[in-house]
């Protein structure tokens, strides 16, 4: 762990880049000048309840894999330093840095909005990604249970859903997930970035351990819930050496498939990640950044559909070969999951008949 007294323990980002939509900008350099009281404030998480007008988002990106997503929380206390969702926090008036981890927006009316949408005669049962932005099982879920209520609504209408998380809290909802799995209505992806817990504490400071995530894979699989592993993101010279270990551990625990993405540092994430890597891996920071650039046309960021997720160039090619080899070896029966979309109409009409 970083022993610098100014390092904010328990947070991934160590700075608050200025919000590009704000008229006023802080003149200090990140958070470096804060005294102990101010540092303590940035260790405390604040939950801010909101009431949005809609909850289901249309996904237009052709390389995502699902047409709709749903995010019960904005901001994420997990604090993953590389998280692409950080940039969305600026739309709410906050920084993509520490504030993304510290100020969590709670969409309390999400289950009601969901039911209003999927109960409409004009709605068709496209699988919804829960969540496409921030983790739906982050710590706030223990208190608010919005994800739990969302799953209950989806089960009520027999509506298909995909879940991606790195939290063991998903095991709380085994009762609903098992019922959905028996009807091919749910597919779960568990995000595993590293098996090295010291590295995990730096990359993803408020997430559960890698050992616990493997155990989650095992329990879900034993209960008949299909599990995919997301090795994401792959960071050259940081965690790329773990491809086969993660594949083997996950496969042994019962995972049926494996996916991955290459790291890309769009928007404010570039500044946040650069600050983080120089503070934690100064001896190889330049090499890591250059390798990331080599995967994205000479830049650390990349928005090109079809290329941004996997990268290009020699480094990306080697990683892709390793992933492909690991898939063939540890997931030989890997097949696309097919959601059941037929039950929805029957149960929607049954619910409407009650009125």
Secondary structure, DSSP 4 states (H G I P E B T S, - for coil): ----TTS-TT-S----PPPTT-S----SSTTTT--HHHHHHTTS-EEEEE--S--EEE---TTSS-SEEE-SEES-TT-BTT-GGGGGGGGGTS-SSHHHHHEEEEETTHHHHHHHHHTSTT-----EEETSSS-TTSTHHHHH-HHHHHHHHHHHTT--EEEEE--GGGGGGHHHHHHHHHTT-EEEEEE---S-HHHHHHHBTTS--HHHHHHHHHHHHHTT--EEEEEEEE-TTTTGGGHHHHHHHHHHHT--EEEEEE----TTHHHHHHHHHHHH-TTTHHHHHHHHHHHTTTSS----TTTTTT--HHHHHHHHHHHHHHHHHH-TT--------SHHHHHHHHHHHT-
